[in-house]
Amino acid sequence: DAGVIQSPRHEVTEMGQEVTLRCKPISGHDYLFWYRQTMMRGLELLIYFNNNVPIDDSGMPEDRFSAKMPNASFSTLKIQPSEPRDSAVYFCASSRAGSGYTFGSGTRLTVV
Amino acid sequence: GDSVTQMEGPVTLSEEAFLTINCTYTATGYPSLFWYVQYPGEGLQLLLKATKADDKGSNKGFEATYRKETTSFHLEKGSVQVSDSAVYFCALSENTGGFKTIFGAGTRLFVKA
C-alpha cells in the first residue's frame, strides 16, 4: 500500500490566491482527517469525514477554508483567499474505526 | 472534555541512555491510547497503542503501559539511539462516536552521540 498520498509537498503562493491541497487516503479506511501544524499552535484538527460525510468541521478557522470528499479515494482542502497566517504544514490522515491514524507526508504551505 | 498532557521538551539524552516521556490523560470513557513519532520533514507515524487498562504497547524497543488508576501512558525505551531523535506525541481516542483523536503537544527528543 502506498500510504496516504498528499499533493503538492510544497506550495508557495501570494496572499489572496486560492490554494487547493489534495489527499488520497488508504483504500478501505472510512475516516479521513485534515490537520494543520504550526510551531505556535501545534497540531490542530480542522475537519474530519466518515464515509465521505463531514462529521465535525468545528476546527475550520474561517469561512475561507472549505473541505470536500467527493468519493472514498479523494479529498481536498481549499483556502480562498489565502493569507500569510495560513502558512503551516497541512496533514491528511486516514483510519479505520478504532485503529490508529496513518498520516501523509504533509503539504508545506507558504503564503507571501 | 478529553485532554492529553505530556512533559515539555526538549529532552536531551546521550546515546544508550534510558528514556521516559510522561503522558497523562483525562477522558470521560475508556479510550484507546497511542504514541506517535514525527521525524523531521515527515508526517506522524503510529509507534504503539494500547486499547484497555494494563495493556502494554511495544514497538522498536519502545513500550508504554495503559495505567487506568493513574490515567497515564508513559513512553519508555531502555537504550536510545541517535536515530530516535524526533518529536513524540501521546494521544487518546474514545472508542465511541467519531473516533476523533486528541493529541498532546508533543515532546522533542534529542539524542547525542
Interface residues (C-beta under 8 A of the other chain):
Chain A: V4 Y31 F33 G42 L43 L45 Y48 N50 I55 D56 F91 A93 S95 A97 G98 G100 Y101 T102 F103 G104 S105 G106
Chain B: S32 F34 Y36 G41 E42 G43 L44 Q45 L46 K49 T51 F89 S93 N95 G98 F99 K100 T101 F103 A105 G106
